[in-house]
Every structure is written in C-alpha cells, then in structure tokens.
C-alpha cells in the first residue's frame, strides 16, 4: 500500500492507497512541535483501527507547504515503515510543465493539485483550493501549469475580523438567511460567505477570458469547497481528495505501481 501525506498549514491529510483505491483517509492538526514519534503513534493508531498492519505500507509520498515538517515525516516513514518517502519538489517527475517566470516559487501542493486535476478531468482547468489560503491554479489543455492567483483563506479573513476590530465577535461560519444581515453576526457571515462567492466568480470569469474561447472546467477542493460550491454555479466538481490523488499519480509517474 502507498501512504500519501499532504502537509498543509492547518491540517495534515493522510491517505492510504491500495492501487487506485483510497482505502482510508485521516486528518491531523498541523503542529511543527510534534516529533516523528508523536505523529508516528497517531498514524499507527489509525492504521490499526482500520485493521491495517504497518508492514502493509510499502511506499510513501508526501508534499508539504511547511518545510520544517518534511524531515519530521521522512524520519517517521523510515522509523515506523522502513521506507524513504518520495518528497514532491525539484527533480521529481510530475508530467506537468511549469510555465512561470519563477517556477521554484510555486507551492508543491498547487502542482500536485494541477497534476490530479488534469489526470482526472482533462484541460483546460481551473483548480480552486479553499483551505488556509484560497488558491486558483490554471492548467492548459496540454497539462501545462500556467499560474494562478492567491487570496487569504476564509478562516484567515474571519479570524482577522475578530482580532483586528474592537467590537466584532469571533464567528462560526455558516450560511446566513440573506445577504442583508439584520445583526452583526449575520452581516459578518454574509460578508465572508457571499463575499468569497463573489471572489470566486469574479476571478474565474477573468481567468476564463484570458484563457480564450475554450471554456475551462472548474474543480474545487479543500475544507470550504462544499460550502462555497453550494452557493455558485461556477464550481462544477468538488473533489475533497484531489491532493491525495495527485500524490498517488506523481508517485506512479516516478516508480510505477510498485506499492500494489
């Protein structure tokens, strides 16, 4: 089996693949102070809870937006599974040409999403990842990574309202009944939720115009994807395991299905 690990700013998503099938998925809180042993014990517990022995994990692949945690998970894989993980980065075969002025600046998670999106849905494609940051990644019909856009994530925006203002409360994000808020909380919910819908629709429209006559498909992933997709017709598909799938595809492009 293949262990796939997506280390984000807020969560660590862990998936276990048997061939193309995602057998199990777990979410951990990202904590730069956790040791390989602490993360290892958590993952071993998840495996045993699912009836999977550690010896069944034969290979691993990971990507991280936090460089500090890469050596932690490399040590975890070596200590508990006796394997060296493939770390997505420079020199790893992705099958995607990065057509940027500074290719080294793009986050590995964004490339992984582009790989998965084009593999599953073809191109041209716009992948929207609604997590700690809100990112838009654009992939050509040929599978080239063209660039994109980055905006603050919904939770960052919500927390900023609470932290930077004297009288606004901490907000539980939920759909308001209407756009015109009748109290402070509903006004904040409207501004955040419908405001981000407007952000998505506006940026997608601009990107579509720049891409030309062939309409790009729009795929969303990340923790807030389902909530926002329910408020707009722009998002065609919500794929909550897009990044994990991309990690599997990249592993196979480098080593084949040696974990089956």
C-alpha positions in Angstrom: 0.0 0.0 0.0 1.0 3.6 -0.6 1.0 6.1 2.2 0.2 9.7 0.9 0.7 12.7 3.1 -0.3 16.2 2.3 1.1 18.6 5.0 -0.8 21.8 5.0 -0.7 24.9 7.1 -3.6 23.9 9.2 -4.1 20.1 8.7 -2.1 17.1 7.7 -4.2 14.9 5.4 -3.1 11.2 5.4 -4.3 8.7 2.8 -3.7 5.1 2.2 -4.0 3.7 -1.4 -4.3 0.2 -2.5 -3.8 0.6 -6.2 -6.0 3.4 -7.3 -8.4 2.9 -4.4 -8.2 5.2 -1.4 -8.7 2.7 1.4 -8.6 5.1 4.2 -8.1 8.8 5.0 -7.3 10.6 8.2 -6.8 14.3 9.2 -4.3 15.5 11.8 -3.7 19.0 13.1 -0.5 20.6 11.8 1.9 21.1 14.7 5.5 22.0 14.0 6.4 21.0 17.6 5.3 17.4 17.2 8.1 14.8 16.9 8.3 11.9 14.4 7.3 9.6 17.3 4.2 11.7 18.1 3.0 11.8 14.5 4.0 8.1 14.1 2.0 6.9 17.1 -1.1 8.7 15.7 -0.8 7.2 12.2 -0.1 3.7 13.6 -3.2 4.1 15.7 -5.3 5.0 12.7 -3.9 2.0 10.8 -4.7 -0.5 13.5 -8.1 1.0 14.0 -8.7 0.3 10.3 -7.3 -3.3 10.5 -4.1 -2.5 8.6 -0.7 -3.6 9.7 2.2 -1.2 9.3 4.1 -3.9 7.2 1.4 -3.5 4.5 2.6 0.1 3.9 5.3 -0.4 1.3 5.9 3.1 -0.1 5.2 6.7 0.8 4.9 10.0 -1.0 4.5 13.5 0.6 4.2 17.2 -0.2 4.4 20.0 2.3 3.9 23.7 2.3 5.8 23.8 5.6 9.5 22.8 5.0 10.0 22.3 8.8 7.8 19.2 8.8 9.4 17.4 5.8 12.3 15.9 7.9 9.8 15.0 10.6 7.7 12.9 8.2 10.8 11.5 6.5 12.0 10.3 9.9 8.6 8.9 10.7 8.5 6.9 7.5 11.9 5.5 8.0 11.4 4.6 11.7 8.0 3.1 11.6 7.6 1.8 8.0 11.3 1.3 7.0 10.8 3.3 3.8 12.1 6.5 2.3 9.2 8.7 1.1 9.2 10.5 -2.3 9.0 14.2 -1.4 7.4 16.3 -4.2 9.8 19.0 -5.2 12.6 19.9 -7.6 13.7 16.9 -9.6 10.5 14.9 -9.2 8.8 13.8 -12.4 5.2 15.3 -12.3 4.3 15.3 -16.0 3.5 19.0 -15.8 5.5 21.8 -17.4 5.6 24.8 -15.1 5.3 27.9 -17.4 6.1 30.5 -14.8 8.8 33.3 -14.6 10.0 31.8 -11.2 9.0 28.1 -11.2 10.7 27.4 -7.9 8.3 29.7 -6.1 5.1 27.7 -6.7 4.0 25.6 -3.8 4.2 21.8 -4.2 0.6 21.3 -3.2 -0.5 23.5 -6.1 1.5 21.4 -8.6 0.0 18.2 -7.1 -3.5 19.6 -7.5 -2.7 20.5 -11.1 -1.5 17.0 -11.8 -4.5 15.4 -10.2 -7.0 17.8 -11.9 -5.6 17.2 -15.4 -5.3 13.5 -14.9 -8.9 13.1 -13.7 -10.7 15.9 -15.6 -8.5 17.0 -18.5 -7.9 20.6 -19.5 -8.1 23.5 -19.7 -8.8 23.5 -16.0 -9.1 25.9 -13.0 -8.4 24.2 -9.6 -9.6 26.2 -6.6 -8.2 25.1 -3.3 -10.3 26.5 -0.4 -8.1 25.9 2.6 -5.9 28.2 4.8 -5.3 30.2 1.7 -7.6 30.3 -1.3 -5.7 29.4 -4.4 -6.6 29.3 -8.1 -4.4 27.2 -10.3 -4.8 27.2 -14.1 -3.8 24.2 -16.3 -3.8 24.3 -20.1 -5.4 21.7 -22.3 -1.9 20.1 -22.7 -1.5 19.8 -19.0 0.9 22.9 -18.6 0.8 24.8 -15.3 0.1 28.4 -16.4 -0.1 30.1 -13.0 -3.0 31.4 -10.9 -4.0 33.6 -8.0 -3.7 33.5 -4.2 -6.0 35.1 -1.7 -6.4 34.9 2.1 -8.5 31.8 3.1 -11.9 32.1 4.6 -10.7 31.3 8.2 -7.9 33.8 8.0 -10.4 36.5 6.9 -12.8 35.5 9.7 -10.2 35.5 12.4 -8.8 38.8 11.2 -12.2 40.5 11.7 -12.2 39.3 15.3 -8.6 40.1 16.0 -8.3 43.5 14.3 -11.6 45.0 15.4 -12.8 46.0 18.9 -16.4 45.0 18.8 -16.8 42.2 16.2 -17.2 38.8 17.7 -15.4 35.5 16.8 -17.6 34.0 14.1 -18.9 30.5 13.4 -19.0 30.3 9.7 -22.5 29.3 8.5 -24.8 30.4 5.7 -26.9 33.4 6.6 -30.5 33.5 5.6 -30.0 36.5 3.3 -27.3 38.9 2.0 -28.6 41.8 4.1 -27.6 41.0 7.6 -30.0 42.0 10.3 -27.5 41.8 13.1 -23.7 41.8 13.5 -23.2 38.0 13.2 -25.4 37.6 10.1 -23.8 40.6 8.5 -20.3 39.1 9.0 -21.5 35.7 7.7 -22.9 37.4 4.7 -19.7 39.4 4.0 -17.5 36.3 4.4 -19.6 33.7 2.6 -21.1 35.7 -0.2 -18.0 37.8 -0.4 -15.9 34.8 -1.2 -18.5 33.5 -3.7 -18.1 36.9 -5.4 -14.3 36.5 -5.3 -14.5 33.0 -6.9 -17.0 34.1 -9.6 -15.1 37.2 -10.4 -11.6 35.6 -10.7 -13.0 32.6 -12.6 -14.6 35.0 -15.1 -11.3 36.9 -15.6 -9.3 33.7 -15.9 -11.7 32.3 -18.5 -11.4 35.4 -20.6 -7.6 35.2 -20.5 -7.6 31.5 -21.5 -9.5 32.2 -24.7 -12.6 30.6 -26.3 -12.4 27.1 -24.9 -14.1 27.0 -21.5 -12.1 25.6 -18.7 -13.6 23.2 -16.2 -13.6 24.4 -12.6 -12.8 22.0 -9.8 -12.8 22.8 -6.1 -11.1 21.1 -3.2 -10.2 22.0 0.4 -12.1 22.3 3.6 -14.6 25.0 2.5 -15.1 23.7 -1.0 -18.5 22.1 -0.4 -19.9 25.1 1.4 -19.0 27.5 -1.3 -19.8 25.2 -4.2 -23.4 25.1 -2.9 -23.6 28.9 -3.5 -22.4 29.2 -7.0 -22.8 27.5 -10.4 -19.2 28.3 -11.4 -17.8 25.3 -9.5 -18.6 22.2 -11.5 -17.0 19.5 -9.3 -16.0 19.2 -5.7 -13.2 16.7 -5.1 -12.2 16.5 -1.4 -9.3 14.1 -2.0 -7.8 15.8 -5.1 -4.4 16.4 -3.5 -4.0 12.9 -2.2 -4.9 11.6 -5.6 -2.3 13.8 -7.2 0.3 12.5 -4.8 -0.6 8.9 -5.9 -0.3 9.9 -9.6 3.1 11.6 -9.1 4.4 8.5 -7.3 3.3 6.3 -10.1 4.9 8.6 -12.7 8.2 8.1 -10.9 8.1 4.5 -9.8 5.1 2.8 -11.3 2.6 0.9 -9.1 5.3 -0.8 -7.1 3.2 -0.5 -3.9 0.4 -2.8 -5.1 
